[in-house]
């Protein structure tokens, strides 16, 4: 699985076990965890992502495209 160090650093505050998920080599599990954070962000901001949510969506897309 290809996940950049920068992406891990960005996700770590939201997904404490991100390194374990990556070590499990299950891309879908990582994407599902990121998606959960994105959905939480959207729900907390009147059904629209804020700046953080947009960054998280970009990371989701990058990980999807890298793998």
N, C-alpha and C positions, 0 to 999 in steps of 0.2 A: 504494500500500500504506500502511496506517495502522499505524504503530508509534510509541509515545510515547517521548520522550527518557528518561523514567524506566525504561522497559522496556529500552532499549538499554544504559543504564548498568548495570543488573542483569545483563544477558546478556554484556557485554563481557569479564568475567574468565573466562568459560567458552567463549565463541566469539569468538576474536580477530578474525575477519573478518566479524563481524555487520553492520557498516556496508556492506561490499561486497555481502553477501547482500541486504540491504534495497535497496541501489541497483539491484540486478538486477531488482527488482520482481517476484520470484517468491515468492509467499507460501508455497507448498509447500516450497521450499528452506529458507526461514527456519524453518518449523515442523519440518522434518526435522532440522535442526541442533539445535534446542531439544530435540526428542525424544531425540536421541542423548545429550545431556547428562543428561536425566532418567533414561534407562535406565542410564547409567553410575552415577548416584547411587543408584539402586535396587539395582543389583548390588553396590555397595560397602557396602551397609547391610542385609545379610541379606534381600534381596528386599522391603524396605520403604523408602519414601522418608523421609529425615530432614527437618528443618525447611527446609533449602535446597531439597531436592527438591520439597517441597510448594509453596514459593514459585515455583520454576521451572515447575511444572505450572500454577500460577495464571497465570503470564505466557503460557504456551502457550495456555491457554484464552482469555485476553484477546485475544491477537493473532488467534486463530482467529475470535473473535466480532466483532472490529473490521473484519475483512476478509471 
